[in-house]
Amino acid sequence: MTNSEKVRKRKPEIVVISDVHLGTFGCRAEELLDYLRSIKPKMLILNGDIIDIWRFSRRYWGKAHNEIIRRILKLMIKGTQVYYITGNHDELLRRFPEFHAGNFHLVNKLVLNVDGKKVWLFHGDIFDVSITHAKWLAKLGSIGYDLLIMMNSFCNFFLTLLGYHKMSFSKKIKNSVKGAIKYISDFEQVAAELAIDRQYDYLACGHIHQPVIRDISNHKGEVTYLNSGDWVENMTALEYEKGEWSIFQYEYKKKQQVADVAPTPVQVEAPEIEMVAA
């Protein structure tokens, strides 16, 4: 690693990543590895579906997949607190709740007190009826999603050769099909109302692959809903720095970093973070 790369490494206080789906065709491992190499967070939260046990295939587990695991371990050794929150695609890990080893923590949910604000984090599959009541239907849909990603990759290969921009079939379907839009809206509303009932200030989920930050309110109060998106379609993460949450979008930020010339390091006051009983 060159001196310029060390200078350019960003130090967000908290990073939340979800829905990586390591071990599957659709995983954007190279891009995620590039992102992880560019940051040194105080806390890294892996919010579910990091390793896809449902659809795991050794032929899709390449060098970059191994390097992601090594990079996370390296961050832990250097002091980053890593929380792995279980999801539906890695639900086998739920057999080992509340496992802690050094800087690694395996949990089903997490509540943090960040600068005086209560943040509730969990994957979000508990609100998915197809998973809780008909797991076979969810797995069948997962296979269909894989096929769609494969077709999408094939199409994008030729679009790139012809000089056109890449496109995402699954994002277009989600954004145009009324049923998909309603499902996403219902998911966000139900999750937010539960967080409001429990008097949390922030709610952070994954699962639906839709990166967003927005305030949701009802007659009882208001909560800021956060979703970290995914590393299959959107290549996004949540970042907390200087008292604010933001969405990191890989392709856009990468272009910005390449254009920048060794930014001046900024001293950031460490946030007050503590675990709170869920």
C-alpha positions as CSV (number, residue, x, y, z in Angstrom):
1,M,0.0,0.0,0.0
2,T,1.4,3.4,-1.0
3,N,1.6,6.4,1.4
4,S,-1.1,8.2,-0.7
5,E,-3.5,5.3,-0.2
6,K,-2.9,5.4,3.6
7,V,-3.6,9.2,3.6
8,R,-6.8,8.7,1.6
9,K,-8.2,6.0,3.9
10,R,-11.4,7.4,5.4
11,K,-12.3,6.9,9.1
12,P,-16.1,6.9,9.5
13,E,-17.2,6.3,13.0
14,I,-19.7,3.6,12.2
15,V,-20.3,1.6,8.9
16,V,-23.3,-0.6,8.3
17,I,-23.3,-3.1,5.5
18,S,-25.9,-5.7,4.7
19,D,-27.0,-8.2,2.0
20,V,-23.6,-9.0,0.6
21,H,-24.5,-12.6,-0.4
22,L,-21.0,-14.0,-0.4
23,G,-20.8,-17.3,-2.2
24,T,-23.4,-16.4,-4.9
25,F,-23.2,-15.2,-8.5
26,G,-24.6,-11.8,-7.9
27,C,-22.2,-10.8,-5.1
28,R,-20.2,-7.7,-6.0
29,A,-17.2,-8.9,-4.0
30,E,-14.5,-6.9,-5.9
31,E,-16.4,-3.6,-5.3
32,L,-17.0,-4.4,-1.7
33,L,-13.4,-5.3,-1.1
34,D,-12.3,-2.0,-2.8
35,Y,-14.6,-0.1,-0.4
36,L,-13.4,-2.0,2.7
37,R,-9.8,-1.2,1.8
38,S,-10.7,2.5,1.6
39,I,-12.1,2.8,5.2
40,K,-11.0,2.2,8.8
41,P,-14.2,2.6,10.9
42,K,-14.4,2.4,14.7
43,M,-17.3,0.1,14.4
44,L,-18.4,-2.2,11.4
45,I,-21.9,-3.6,11.6
46,L,-22.7,-6.5,9.2
47,N,-26.5,-6.4,9.2
48,G,-27.4,-9.8,7.8
49,D,-27.1,-11.9,4.6
50,I,-23.4,-11.5,4.5
51,I,-22.6,-15.1,3.7
52,D,-25.5,-16.6,1.7
53,I,-25.9,-20.1,3.2
54,W,-29.2,-20.7,1.3
55,R,-27.5,-20.4,-2.2
56,F,-23.9,-20.9,-1.3
57,S,-21.8,-22.3,-4.2
58,R,-18.0,-23.0,-4.0
59,R,-17.7,-22.1,-7.7
60,Y,-18.8,-18.5,-6.9
61,W,-16.5,-18.2,-3.9
62,G,-13.5,-16.5,-5.5
63,K,-10.4,-14.8,-4.3
64,A,-12.2,-11.5,-3.6
65,H,-14.6,-13.4,-1.3
66,N,-11.7,-14.7,0.8
67,E,-10.1,-11.3,0.8
68,I,-13.2,-9.7,2.2
69,I,-13.1,-12.1,5.2
70,R,-9.3,-11.3,5.6
71,R,-10.0,-7.6,5.4
72,I,-12.6,-7.7,8.1
73,L,-10.3,-9.8,10.3
74,K,-7.6,-7.2,9.8
75,L,-9.9,-4.4,10.8
76,M,-10.7,-6.4,14.0
77,I,-7.1,-6.9,14.8
78,K,-6.5,-3.1,14.4
79,G,-9.3,-2.3,16.9
80,T,-12.5,-2.1,14.9
81,Q,-15.5,-3.5,16.7
82,V,-17.3,-5.9,14.3
83,Y,-20.9,-6.8,14.9
84,Y,-22.5,-9.6,12.8
85,I,-26.3,-9.4,12.9
86,T,-27.9,-12.5,11.5
87,G,-30.3,-12.5,8.6
88,N,-32.5,-15.0,6.8
89,H,-29.9,-16.2,4.3
90,D,-27.4,-16.8,7.1
91,E,-30.0,-17.9,9.7
92,L,-28.0,-21.0,10.7
93,L,-25.9,-18.6,12.7
94,R,-28.9,-17.9,14.9
95,R,-28.1,-21.1,16.7
96,F,-25.3,-19.2,18.4
97,P,-26.9,-16.1,19.8
98,E,-24.9,-13.5,21.7
99,F,-21.5,-15.0,20.8
100,H,-18.6,-12.6,21.7
101,A,-14.8,-13.2,21.0
102,G,-12.5,-10.2,21.3
103,N,-13.7,-7.5,18.9
104,F,-16.2,-9.9,17.1
105,H,-19.8,-10.1,18.2
106,L,-22.5,-12.4,16.8
107,V,-26.0,-11.1,17.6
108,N,-29.6,-11.3,16.3
109,K,-30.2,-7.6,17.0
110,L,-28.3,-4.6,18.3
111,V,-29.2,-1.4,20.2
112,L,-26.6,1.3,20.5
113,N,-26.5,4.7,22.2
114,V,-24.8,6.9,19.7
115,D,-24.1,10.5,20.9
116,G,-27.2,10.3,23.1
117,K,-29.5,8.8,20.4
118,K,-30.9,5.2,20.5
119,V,-30.2,3.2,17.4
120,W,-32.0,-0.1,16.8
121,L,-30.4,-2.4,14.3
122,F,-31.7,-5.7,12.9
123,H,-31.9,-7.4,9.5
124,G,-35.6,-7.1,8.9
125,D,-36.7,-10.5,7.7
126,I,-39.0,-10.9,10.7
127,F,-41.5,-8.6,8.7
128,D,-41.4,-10.8,5.6
129,V,-44.5,-13.1,5.5
130,S,-43.0,-15.3,2.8
131,I,-40.0,-16.1,5.0
132,T,-41.8,-16.6,8.3
133,H,-44.7,-18.6,7.0
134,A,-43.5,-20.2,3.7
135,K,-39.8,-20.5,3.6
136,W,-39.9,-22.7,0.5
137,L,-41.6,-19.9,-1.4
138,A,-38.9,-17.4,-0.3
139,K,-36.1,-19.8,-1.4
140,L,-37.8,-20.3,-4.8
141,G,-38.0,-16.6,-5.2
142,S,-34.3,-16.4,-4.3
143,I,-33.4,-18.8,-7.2
144,G,-35.5,-16.7,-9.6
145,Y,-33.6,-13.6,-8.4
146,D,-30.3,-15.4,-9.1
147,L,-31.4,-16.1,-12.7
148,L,-32.4,-12.5,-13.2
149,I,-29.0,-11.3,-12.0
150,M,-27.3,-13.7,-14.4
151,M,-29.4,-12.5,-17.3
152,N,-28.7,-8.9,-16.2
153,S,-24.9,-9.5,-16.2
154,F,-25.0,-11.1,-19.6
155,C,-27.0,-8.1,-21.0
156,N,-24.7,-5.5,-19.3
157,F,-21.7,-7.2,-20.9
158,F,-23.0,-6.3,-24.4
159,L,-24.3,-2.9,-23.3
160,T,-20.8,-2.0,-22.1
161,L,-19.2,-3.2,-25.4
162,L,-21.6,-1.0,-27.3
163,G,-20.8,2.0,-25.1
164,Y,-24.2,2.1,-23.2
165,H,-24.7,2.5,-19.5
166,K,-25.4,-0.7,-17.4
167,M,-29.0,-1.3,-16.2
168,S,-30.5,-3.3,-13.4
169,F,-33.5,-5.4,-14.3
170,S,-34.4,-6.1,-10.6
171,K,-34.3,-2.4,-9.7
172,K,-36.6,-1.5,-12.6
173,I,-39.0,-4.2,-11.6
174,K,-39.1,-3.0,-8.0
175,N,-39.6,0.5,-9.1
176,S,-42.4,-0.2,-11.5
177,V,-44.4,-3.1,-10.1
178,K,-47.1,-1.8,-7.8
179,G,-46.9,-4.9,-5.6
180,A,-43.2,-4.5,-5.0
181,I,-43.6,-0.8,-4.2
182,K,-46.4,-1.6,-1.7
183,Y,-44.3,-4.4,-0.1
184,I,-41.3,-2.0,0.4
185,S,-43.6,0.7,1.7
186,D,-45.4,-1.6,4.1
187,F,-42.1,-3.1,5.3
188,E,-40.7,0.4,6.2
189,Q,-43.9,1.5,7.8
190,V,-44.4,-1.5,10.0
191,A,-40.7,-1.5,11.1
192,A,-40.8,2.2,11.8
193,E,-44.0,2.0,13.9
194,L,-42.5,-0.7,16.0
195,A,-39.4,1.4,16.6
196,I,-41.6,4.4,17.5
197,D,-43.5,2.2,20.1
198,R,-40.1,1.3,21.6
199,Q,-39.0,5.0,21.6
200,Y,-35.9,4.6,19.4
201,D,-34.5,7.6,17.5
202,Y,-33.1,5.6,14.6
203,L,-34.0,2.2,13.0
204,A,-31.4,0.5,10.7
205,C,-32.4,-2.5,8.6
206,G,-31.3,-4.4,5.5
207,H,-33.2,-7.2,3.7
208,I,-35.1,-5.4,1.0
209,H,-32.1,-4.1,-0.9
210,Q,-33.5,-0.5,-0.9
211,P,-31.0,2.1,0.4
212,V,-32.8,5.0,2.0
213,I,-32.8,7.5,4.9
214,R,-36.1,9.1,5.7
215,D,-38.2,10.2,8.7
216,I,-41.4,8.2,9.4
217,S,-44.0,9.4,11.8
218,N,-47.4,8.5,13.2
219,H,-49.6,9.8,16.0
220,K,-47.2,8.4,18.6
221,G,-44.0,10.0,17.4
222,E,-41.3,9.9,14.8
223,V,-38.2,7.8,13.9
224,T,-35.5,8.0,11.3
225,Y,-35.6,4.9,9.2
226,L,-32.3,3.8,7.6
227,N,-31.6,1.0,5.2
228,S,-28.1,0.1,4.1
229,G,-29.2,-1.4,0.7
230,D,-27.0,-4.2,-0.6
231,W,-23.9,-5.3,-2.5
232,V,-25.7,-7.0,-5.4
233,E,-27.5,-4.2,-7.1
234,N,-26.9,-0.9,-5.3
235,M,-23.4,-1.3,-3.7
236,T,-24.3,0.9,-0.8
237,A,-23.5,1.2,2.9
238,L,-24.6,3.4,5.8
239,E,-22.0,5.6,7.4
240,Y,-22.1,7.7,10.6
241,E,-19.7,10.6,10.9
242,K,-19.8,14.0,12.6
243,G,-23.2,13.3,14.1
244,E,-24.9,12.5,10.8
245,W,-26.0,9.3,8.9
246,S,-25.4,9.1,5.2
247,I,-25.6,6.6,2.4
248,F,-22.3,5.7,0.7
249,Q,-22.8,4.7,-3.0
250,Y,-19.8,2.9,-4.3
251,E,-19.6,3.9,-8.0
252,Y,-20.1,7.6,-7.3
253,K,-17.8,7.8,-4.4
254,K,-15.1,5.9,-6.2
255,K,-14.9,8.4,-9.0
256,Q,-14.7,11.2,-6.4
257,Q,-11.8,9.6,-4.6
258,V,-9.8,9.0,-7.8
259,A,-10.1,12.6,-8.7
260,D,-9.1,13.9,-5.2
261,V,-5.5,14.6,-4.4
262,A,-4.4,13.4,-0.9
263,P,-7.0,15.2,1.3
264,T,-5.9,16.8,4.5
265,P,-6.6,14.6,7.5
266,V,-9.4,15.9,9.7
267,Q,-9.6,15.4,13.4
268,V,-13.0,13.9,14.3
269,E,-14.2,13.7,17.9
270,A,-15.0,10.0,18.7
271,P,-18.8,9.4,19.2
272,E,-20.1,8.3,22.5
273,I,-21.2,4.7,21.8
274,E,-22.5,2.1,24.2
275,M,-24.6,-1.0,23.9
276,V,-28.1,-0.9,25.3
277,A,-30.3,-3.8,26.2
278,A,-32.7,-4.5,23.3
